[in-house]
Amino acid sequence: MIELEGPILRNISECSQLSLLSSSFNKLTGSIPREIGNLRSLEILYLGSNHFTGKSKLNEKEVPTAHVSAIVGTSGTTRIFSNMEFQLGIFSPPFTGKFLQFVNCEIPEELGMLEKLQELGMGDNFFDLESALEESTAKWKIVVGHHTIRSAGIHGNTQELVQKLLPILEDLYINGHDHCLEHITSADSPLQFLTSGGGSKSWRGGYNWSNPNDVKFYYDGQGFMTMKITQAEVEINFYDILGNVLHQWSASKSLIATF
């Protein structure tokens, strides 16, 4: 299968009679060009599952819950909605067609000129997580995802996340995917990897980790994890299904700024 790579050319606006643009599941990069707003005949626009970046100007507060017909699942940091009908503020008159995926890339305001647009899908693009972490003033920088980065379970490490996400993480990465409970440390940083996937499909075996010193805890059975976080301290507890504590970990940070 041939995948499209690189940015969308700005002269796409010359395709004035284009009514459908479907380029999902490729490797398109950069920002979504504002020139797409000149495609006045466009009725369907699918640009999801690419590598577009930029900060989303939308958030859940801008999506009236009364217009949400169904939530069908999650994908990474992207919440996916099915047949969502809502009013998107940049459109005049307001866009009330089917919005197939919650957006995590930047939408050019010029898309508001697409008066004939009926379906819009831009979800599951790369979220600008690096900038969000750099700009955050939070004491603890915690990232939650579905897939593993480091895991001794059946699924093991996710190499794409090791390459693209691992270098920007700071304190905690929490995930599911592997059906186990585990706590893995990073030898050269304070970063902790926590897996809480013991809700089902337990006792599968398949433990695989080359350096046992990195694995502080691994449990292949059913259970759950809790977190207690304050400005100064974070506390992690792993439990089995009977509520017995299997593993504890905590860390603290000074509340006094150092210069």
C-alpha positions in Angstrom: 0.0 0.0 0.0 1.3 3.4 -1.0 1.3 6.0 1.8 1.3 9.8 1.2 4.1 11.6 3.0 4.9 15.3 3.6 2.8 18.4 3.8 -0.4 19.2 1.9 0.5 21.6 -0.9 -1.0 25.0 -0.5 -2.0 25.1 -4.2 -4.7 22.5 -3.4 -7.0 25.5 -3.4 -6.9 25.4 -7.2 -9.0 22.3 -7.1 -12.1 24.5 -6.9 -14.6 21.8 -7.9 -13.4 19.2 -5.3 -16.3 17.9 -3.2 -14.5 15.1 -1.3 -11.0 15.0 0.1 -10.1 11.8 1.9 -6.4 11.4 2.9 -6.7 9.6 6.3 -4.2 6.9 7.4 -1.2 8.4 5.7 1.9 10.1 6.9 1.0 13.7 6.0 2.9 16.2 8.2 3.0 19.9 9.1 -0.1 22.0 9.7 -3.4 21.8 7.8 -3.1 24.5 5.1 -5.5 27.4 5.4 -6.0 27.2 1.7 -8.4 24.3 2.1 -10.9 26.9 3.2 -11.1 28.0 -0.5 -12.5 24.7 -1.6 -16.1 26.0 -1.4 -17.5 22.8 -3.0 -16.1 20.6 -0.4 -18.7 18.4 1.4 -16.5 15.7 3.0 -13.1 16.2 4.6 -11.1 13.3 6.1 -7.6 14.0 7.3 -7.5 11.8 10.4 -4.7 9.4 11.4 -1.8 11.4 10.0 1.0 13.3 11.6 -0.5 16.8 11.5 0.6 19.0 14.4 -0.4 22.2 16.1 -2.4 23.0 19.2 -6.1 22.2 19.1 -8.3 25.2 19.7 -11.2 23.0 20.7 -11.9 21.5 24.0 -14.7 19.5 25.6 -16.4 22.7 26.9 -17.0 23.8 23.3 -18.8 20.6 22.5 -22.4 20.6 24.0 -23.0 17.2 25.6 -26.6 17.3 24.4 -25.4 16.9 20.9 -23.2 13.9 21.5 -25.0 10.7 20.3 -22.4 8.1 21.1 -18.9 7.7 22.4 -17.3 4.6 20.8 -13.9 4.5 22.3 -10.5 6.1 22.7 -7.3 6.1 20.7 -4.2 7.3 22.4 -4.9 10.9 23.5 -7.7 11.2 21.0 -11.3 10.8 22.1 -13.4 9.4 19.2 -17.0 10.2 18.8 -19.5 8.6 16.4 -22.1 10.7 14.6 -21.5 13.7 16.8 -23.7 16.7 15.9 -22.6 20.0 17.4 -21.9 23.6 16.6 -18.3 24.4 15.8 -17.6 28.0 16.6 -15.5 28.9 13.6 -18.3 28.1 11.2 -20.9 30.7 10.2 -23.6 29.6 10.0 -22.6 27.0 12.7 -21.5 23.7 11.3 -23.9 21.0 12.5 -22.9 18.0 10.4 -21.3 14.8 11.5 -18.0 15.4 13.3 -16.4 12.0 13.3 -13.4 12.4 15.6 -12.4 14.8 18.4 -9.7 17.0 17.1 -6.1 17.1 18.5 -4.5 19.1 15.8 -4.9 22.7 14.8 -8.0 23.6 12.7 -7.5 26.7 10.5 -10.2 29.2 10.9 -10.6 29.4 7.1 -12.3 26.0 7.2 -15.3 28.1 8.5 -15.8 29.2 4.9 -16.7 25.6 3.8 -20.5 26.2 3.7 -21.2 22.9 2.0 -19.2 20.8 4.5 -21.2 17.8 5.9 -18.6 15.5 7.3 -15.3 16.3 9.0 -12.8 13.9 10.4 -9.4 15.1 11.8 -8.8 13.0 14.8 -5.9 10.8 15.8 -3.2 13.1 14.7 -0.1 13.7 16.7 -0.8 16.0 19.6 1.9 18.6 20.4 2.7 16.9 23.7 6.2 18.2 23.8 5.1 21.9 23.9 2.3 21.1 26.4 4.9 19.5 28.8 7.3 22.4 28.3 4.7 25.0 29.0 3.1 23.2 31.9 3.9 24.6 35.4 2.7 21.4 37.1 4.9 20.0 39.7 4.5 16.5 38.4 4.5 15.8 34.6 2.4 12.7 34.1 1.4 11.2 30.7 -1.3 8.6 30.3 -1.6 6.4 27.2 -3.1 3.1 26.2 0.0 1.5 24.7 3.1 0.5 26.5 6.4 2.2 26.2 8.4 -0.1 28.5 6.8 -3.4 29.4 7.9 -6.9 30.5 4.5 -8.3 29.4 3.3 -10.0 26.2 3.2 -6.8 24.1 6.6 -5.6 25.3 8.0 -2.2 24.3 6.3 -0.1 21.7 9.2 1.0 19.5 7.4 4.0 17.9 6.7 5.4 21.3 10.2 4.7 22.5 11.5 6.7 19.6 9.0 9.6 19.6 7.5 9.9 23.1 10.1 8.6 25.5 12.6 11.4 25.0 10.2 14.1 26.2 8.7 12.3 29.3 9.7 13.5 32.8 8.0 11.8 35.8 5.4 9.1 35.1 4.0 7.3 32.1 0.9 5.2 32.9 -0.6 2.7 30.4 -2.7 -0.3 29.9 -2.6 -2.7 26.9 -0.6 -5.4 28.6 -3.0 -7.4 30.9 -0.8 -7.2 34.0 0.3 -4.9 36.8 3.9 -3.7 36.6 6.3 -1.0 37.7 9.5 -0.4 35.7 12.1 2.2 36.4 14.5 4.0 34.1 18.1 3.5 35.0 19.3 6.9 33.7 16.3 9.1 34.7 13.6 9.5 37.4 11.0 8.3 34.9 8.7 5.6 36.1 6.6 3.3 33.8 3.4 2.0 35.4 1.1 -0.6 33.8 -2.4 -1.1 35.1 -4.1 -3.6 32.7 -5.1 -6.4 35.1 -8.8 -6.1 34.5 -9.1 -9.2 32.4 -7.1 -11.9 30.4 -4.8 -12.4 33.3 -2.4 -15.2 34.1 -1.1 -15.2 30.5 2.6 -15.6 31.3 5.1 -14.2 28.8 7.3 -12.3 31.2 10.3 -11.0 29.3 12.8 -8.4 30.5 16.6 -8.5 30.2 17.5 -6.5 33.3 15.6 -7.6 36.4 16.9 -4.6 38.3 14.6 -2.4 36.2 11.4 -4.3 37.1 10.4 -3.2 40.6 7.1 -5.1 40.4 5.4 -7.5 38.0 2.1 -9.3 38.6 0.4 -11.3 35.9 -3.0 -11.6 37.7 -6.0 -9.4 38.1 -5.9 -6.3 40.1 -5.7 -2.5 40.0 -3.6 0.6 40.7 -4.3 3.7 42.7 -2.6 7.1 42.8 -2.4 9.8 45.4 -0.9 13.0 44.2 -0.1 16.2 46.0 2.2 19.1 45.1 4.9 17.6 47.2 4.4 13.8 46.8 3.0 11.1 44.6 2.1 7.6 46.0 1.4 4.5 43.9 -0.3 1.4 45.2 -1.0 -1.9 43.3 -3.7 -4.2 44.7 -5.0 -7.7 43.8 -8.8 -8.3 43.4 -9.2 -8.9 47.1 -7.7 -5.5 48.0 -4.4 -6.7 49.2 -1.5 -4.3 48.6 1.0 -6.0 46.3 3.4 -3.1 45.7 3.9 0.5 46.9 6.1 3.3 45.5 6.3 6.9 46.4 8.4 10.0 45.5 8.6 13.6 46.7 9.6 17.0 45.4 10.5 20.1 47.2 7.9 22.9 47.2 10.6 25.5 47.4 12.0 26.7 44.1 15.7 26.3 43.6 17.8 28.7 41.5 
